[in-house]
Amino acid sequence: MPRGGTPIFRSHFDFCSKERGNEKLSCTDTAPAKPRAAKKAEKSDSALAAEIEELRQAIQSQQEQLQLLKQELAKRDLQIDEAREAAAAANARAAEASTKAVEAVDSSAEVKTTAATLNTTVSDLKASNEVLKTTIANNEAQAEKAGEEGPNTIRYKGVNITPGGFVEAATVFRNRATSADVNTPFNSIPYPGNSLAKVSEFNFTARQSRLTLLAESKVGAAKLTGYFETDFLGAGTTSNNRQSNSYVFRQRQIWGQLATDSGWSVTGGQMWSLATENRKGIQNRGEALPMMVDPQYVVGFTWQRAYAFRVVKDFGGKFAVGVSVEGPQATVGGRGFTSYQNTSANGTVTASQNFFINAPGAGGGLYNAFDSTGYSVNKAPDFIFKAAIDPGFGHYEVFGVVSTFRNRIFPCAVVSPNAGANVVYTAGTQVTCSGQTPGTATITTPSGVGAFNDTRTGGGFGASAHWALFNKKVDFGVKGVGGDGIGRFGSSQLPDLTFRPDGTQALIRTGHGLGILEFHPDPKLDVYLYYGGEYAWRAGYAGYTTVRITNSPAIPAQGGNPAYAGVASVAVTSTIGGYGHVSANNSGCSTETAPTGSFTPGGGGTCAGDTRFIQEGTLGFWHKFYQGPKGGMRWGLAYSYITRTAWSGAASNTPKAVDNMVWTSFRYYLP
């Protein structure tokens, strides 16, 4: 209390400005000090009562404010407790989140990789979206035209039927004529003495135009396939090049096949021989054929299309084995065989030979009676075995052929009035050419007495390899084949056999090979080079008997002259023959002779001319200037240089024939 004044209530009623939290509390001095002079003044009761009332109200107001503050503090305490509980829960969640964060860090690499992959996939999807739209648009456009264009494959009773083939306009030029169509008879290239060797030929043809039909279906675990392929390279008895150019429809291939999912296949019909090389495994319609225009292909190529029944087992596309039973046809070469000829006084000729191997076709049996070489009377089919390997680089094959030949020999078919009764068979068996009844007269005319069959077995082996190089831009291949009695498997058709003087068969050893180089610089261009050769060994013999009897007519008595009986002049000679005899007469191979008729050019002078070696080099290309849904158009050009060299004969005379040939082709392929 101030000195000399009235007490002032400061401790309970004097409030200064304070802060509590964010609130400001305004305080008022409820008993402000009065001036020292006023303290001495006397106050009236009413003034004192007013002051007391004022103080009371002020205290009441402060009490209300305190009550509000207490309530606010209680509320804040409750909020603090709630905040503490929330903080504890947040801490628990933070701990759990920390654990999960560690796990997330561990998997972050995988997440990043997955994210990158997803980003790439999304990018690819975006990139392909336009392609997909374009494809859909194209498919819709194609669907609209489907009724007009039609399907590539026709569906018929569960069978897919696919037509194919091509139409061709081809030409061939040879600077030495062979009187042949686009198909070249390699073993008939004329020697210089032949009149055809003095003229060239330029022939035009559409006969190689080809039609194919493929039928495929599925029955359980088996696939059924039928295939038919045909062209017009056949000649009937009325076929000609005059006005109508009429040639017959012929079968190239016609076969049916059953193939299982386990790799077994059985095929029967006319097809490429199992000896023909494949591009992969052992598959019909997968043959590695030369790209040549010539349908006789190229020298050195191993092939035939004949009846076959084939069984193949494929082991996962890496290895395959097969066996085939095929129909053979013996081809004969050589000359000078033992023979007999009797010309009667009226000009009738009786001729015979001491063997036969082929027979003319029976028209009633639907064989060609006009084929001068006839048909082999086969004892057994050919058996061909083959293994193919596809290790991943290249294609490799080995095969073997077993072939049986049979002829019938007639020891008494060549006789003479001066020849005596006995004919000695070379193998050591003596045959008495007398009547079938003992004691009868000696036979002086041909007879079938003592006839017997002679069987010989031949065959050979072959191997090939084929590689696709430089991303399949280059194909390189080689093949070689050799054996006895297998000449017919080569394109040159060298003979399988000849005959000894006694009529027995002598199988000719032959070998042939082919080198292949094909370039594919772009999908529209193919360039090819081939070199092939075929070789035949000698099989010449001496001691062939030739009997020629000429009967002169009898002259009756007239004008006082006596009658003269007919005279038979007999010539019996022993000559050389067979194939490629060292003493063969080739003196006339280069000597041109006069024609025997308006339609028969001169064949040249005396010329054995048995082929020793044929070789051919070929260069060509195909250009596909259109390939699409409407089919394909292409044209090609090929050039070949071929030489045919004969075995040397007497005086080391070695005949040789040379030909240069050019082919062109324009083709439309069915889609």
Order of alpha helices (4+ residues) and beta strands (2+ residues): beta-beta-alpha-alpha-alpha-beta-beta-beta-beta-beta-beta-beta-beta-beta-beta-beta-beta-beta-beta-beta-beta-beta-beta-beta-beta-beta-beta-beta-beta-beta-beta-beta-beta-beta
